[in-house]
């Protein structure tokens, strides 16, 4: 996973610069979930997590690993998996 930021060296020509990254291996029947939030909150924080691939209707089971995008520091930070919930992507997204 890469986190990048945009700079504008010339007007109308943004340039993306990688600023942080992480690597983790998926186990069998796992996937990287992108639609994740802090449980019980509607915040603007963005999370990603490794979850068990199930036929989840509303939410996946508790993630094995989770991370938060820290926009202020422009970093990927570890998050407590128990505090994160992830929804399956809707078809067509």
C-alpha positions in Angstrom: 0.0 0.0 0.0 1.3 3.4 -1.0 0.3 6.8 0.3 1.1 9.7 -1.9 0.6 13.5 -1.9 0.2 15.9 -4.7 2.4 18.8 -5.5 1.9 21.3 -8.2 5.3 22.2 -9.8 3.5 23.9 -12.7 -0.1 25.2 -12.7 -2.5 22.6 -14.0 0.2 19.8 -13.9 -0.1 18.1 -10.5 2.6 15.6 -9.6 2.0 12.7 -7.2 4.9 11.9 -4.8 4.9 8.7 -2.6 5.4 9.6 1.0 4.7 6.4 3.0 4.1 2.7 2.3 3.5 -0.6 4.1 3.8 -4.2 3.1 1.9 -7.2 4.5 1.0 -10.6 3.2 -2.5 -11.8 2.8 -3.3 -15.2 4.1 -5.6 -17.6 2.3 -9.2 -16.3 2.1 -8.2 -12.7 3.1 -8.5 -9.5 1.3 -7.6 -5.8 1.7 -10.7 -3.9 2.6 -10.9 -0.2 1.7 -14.3 0.8 3.1 -13.4 0.9 6.7 -14.3 3.3 9.6 -13.8 3.5 13.4 -16.5 1.4 15.1 -19.4 3.5 16.3 -18.2 6.8 14.7 -18.8 8.6 11.5 -15.5 10.3 11.1 -13.5 11.6 8.2 -10.6 9.3 9.1 -9.7 6.8 6.4 -8.8 3.2 7.3 -7.8 0.1 5.4 -7.7 -3.4 6.9 -7.0 -7.1 6.2 -10.2 -9.0 6.7 -11.4 -12.6 6.2 -13.1 -12.9 2.8 -16.6 -13.9 3.7 -20.1 -13.4 2.2 -20.5 -10.5 4.6 -23.8 -8.6 4.1 -23.1 -5.5 6.2 -19.6 -5.8 7.7 -16.7 -8.2 7.6 -15.5 -9.9 10.7 -13.0 -8.0 12.9 -9.9 -7.3 10.8 -6.6 -9.2 11.4 -4.6 -6.0 10.8 -5.7 -2.3 10.3 -4.2 1.0 9.4 -5.3 4.6 9.5 -4.2 7.3 7.0 -2.9 10.2 9.0 -3.5 13.2 6.7 -1.9 15.7 9.1 1.4 13.8 9.2 1.0 12.3 5.8 1.7 8.8 7.1 0.1 5.4 7.4 -0.4 4.5 11.1 -1.3 1.2 12.7 -4.8 1.0 14.1 -6.4 -1.4 16.7 -8.2 -4.0 14.6 -10.9 -4.3 17.3 -11.7 -0.6 16.8 -12.2 -0.8 13.0 -15.2 -2.1 11.0 -15.1 -2.7 7.2 -17.9 -3.0 4.7 -17.8 -5.0 1.5 -17.5 -3.0 -1.7 -20.7 -2.6 -3.6 -20.7 -4.1 -7.0 -19.7 -1.7 -9.7 -17.5 0.5 -7.4 
